[in-house]
Amino acid sequence: MAADGWLPDFVRLGELERHLGDGVIEEIVAAALAQGRLRKRERRRIMSYPLVIRLMIAMTLMPDGSYCESLARLAGLLADIPFALEWHIPTEKVVTDWRVLVPADVMEDLFWQAAGPLIGDDEPSAVLLAGMMVLAADGMLVNLADTPANRAMFGSTGTGDDSAPFPQLRVVALAARAGRAMLGAVLGSSRAGEQTLLKRLVKRRPDLFAGRVTCFDRNFPGYDLITAIVGAGGHVVARVSATVALPLAPGGGWLPDGSRMTWLNAPSGKKQDQLPVRAAEHNAVLPCGDGKEVSETCTVITTLLDHEAAPADAVREAYLTRWSASETTFGEDKATITGAGNRTSGPVLRSGSPQLVISEAWAWLTGTQLVRASAAAALRTEAAAARALRREDRAPVTADEESFTAAWRHAIRSMTSSQVTSSSSPEAIAAAGDAAARAALHALNVPGRQRHSERAQKARPKFPHATATKTTVTGKPQVTMFAPGFC
């Protein structure tokens, strides 16, 4: 009996869709159609806009699969249901043609739906300074498929013989230490500066910085950037190089916590435009080879001028979380695209044209953010509470103890192994990531013949048995096990 419905209407992202919200992708598609950003389709075809959007997210989490293989995994068991409107896995050309129809800004809209904090300020792994959430801003370069169009649009780092072997996309992102959540991102070519891109993000999304403390390294500090963040209602903690002038305030400007008042000179050179900041110096012991160590003075500045609300030691500790917030997040993200498209053993976005690269990049950042959302949700489950009770100190499980790789693999399994029936509603299928829902849906699909019986020891049955041999087609004897009373 053929099932009523159309397969693209039923496909979901499994566990990830639970955290994105069922119907969000359809709402974004509907808005894009109404605005004319997507071309209306007159009839149902083998693909649909929501399906191709889900495929773009799925394929960034499946570097070992081609477009067709990723779509087969995404469709999962739905592909085995005989729908009244026939469906099959299309060719890679069909998938590419449909991807071209989806503009990059539609995928960016989806990213902003997924972006945001994942851990509450009151949870163990949250980092606060002066009562504000601590974020890290940093940039990374991502290799792209080496096509003439990608190289012309994005370029690569280095020049001449030192040029990178692949064109590269630059991503500047704002990440939280808590749960390694990505709150925002901006894309640019490899030739774009990180400061320029971050200023663009501040201008476009000032709400991301308001009431929060942003940390960044020596590549970022600059008068224009810091004043832009302060103007958005945020604060900054940044390491500065020795070449940055930090004049002594009258009397030295020293404060009880060991920090001192100073300022950043404005490009205008005018005294009234100077930006007051507080500087704290710390000695760091660094290895220099042969078992030796060297002491280096690190200077950190902050726009938090109240030394009681943000003591120098607290400022230093907040800055140290920058690495685990941004670099760890970037490392996790790149793990999901390592070897994608069989182009290289390293991380690479596989699309061959600039438009598809940008779409794929937004899909990639969306997918990894949703994986971390799944991991964060696991902290609030009964299993996490039970694990805490088994500990001697009864300490709750934190995001730092969760494996991104395990959450990533689970997300892929939830796409491919969901059990559904032809009568399952889209809401039920979307909820298939939930354990209870998966069990309920599985109960509807119990096969008529049980292939395996429960057995305490499968390898060696405990009941007496006899053995007999029979000749197979190949002429090789095969041992058959007989239980008493079986014939």
Secondary structure as GFF3:
##gff-version 3
##sequence-region A 1 487
A	DSSP	three_ten_helix	7	9	.	.	.	ID=ss1
A	DSSP	alpha_helix	15	20	.	.	.	ID=ss2
A	DSSP	alpha_helix	24	34	.	.	.	ID=ss3
A	DSSP	alpha_helix	49	60	.	.	.	ID=ss4
A	DSSP	alpha_helix	67	75	.	.	.	ID=ss5
A	DSSP	three_ten_helix	76	80	.	.	.	ID=ss6
A	DSSP	alpha_helix	92	101	.	.	.	ID=ss7
A	DSSP	alpha_helix	104	114	.	.	.	ID=ss8
A	DSSP	beta_strand	128	129	.	.	.	ID=ss9
A	DSSP	beta_strand	132	144	.	.	.	ID=ss10
A	DSSP	alpha_helix	148	154	.	.	.	ID=ss11
A	DSSP	three_ten_helix	160	162	.	.	.	ID=ss12
A	DSSP	beta_strand	168	176	.	.	.	ID=ss13
A	DSSP	three_ten_helix	178	180	.	.	.	ID=ss14
A	DSSP	beta_strand	182	189	.	.	.	ID=ss15
A	DSSP	alpha_helix	194	204	.	.	.	ID=ss16
A	DSSP	three_ten_helix	206	208	.	.	.	ID=ss17
A	DSSP	beta_strand	212	216	.	.	.	ID=ss18
A	DSSP	alpha_helix	223	231	.	.	.	ID=ss19
A	DSSP	beta_strand	235	240	.	.	.	ID=ss20
A	DSSP	beta_strand	260	264	.	.	.	ID=ss21
A	DSSP	three_ten_helix	271	273	.	.	.	ID=ss22
A	DSSP	beta_strand	275	289	.	.	.	ID=ss23
A	DSSP	beta_strand	292	302	.	.	.	ID=ss24
A	DSSP	alpha_helix	312	322	.	.	.	ID=ss25
A	DSSP	pi_helix	323	327	.	.	.	ID=ss26
A	DSSP	alpha_helix	328	335	.	.	.	ID=ss27
A	DSSP	three_ten_helix	340	342	.	.	.	ID=ss28
A	DSSP	beta_strand	348	349	.	.	.	ID=ss29
A	DSSP	alpha_helix	354	378	.	.	.	ID=ss30
A	DSSP	alpha_helix	382	389	.	.	.	ID=ss31
A	DSSP	three_ten_helix	399	401	.	.	.	ID=ss32
A	DSSP	alpha_helix	404	416	.	.	.	ID=ss33
A	DSSP	alpha_helix	426	430	.	.	.	ID=ss34
A	DSSP	three_ten_helix	431	433	.	.	.	ID=ss35
A	DSSP	alpha_helix	435	443	.	.	.	ID=ss36
A	DSSP	beta_strand	466	471	.	.	.	ID=ss37
A	DSSP	beta_strand	477	482	.	.	.	ID=ss38
###
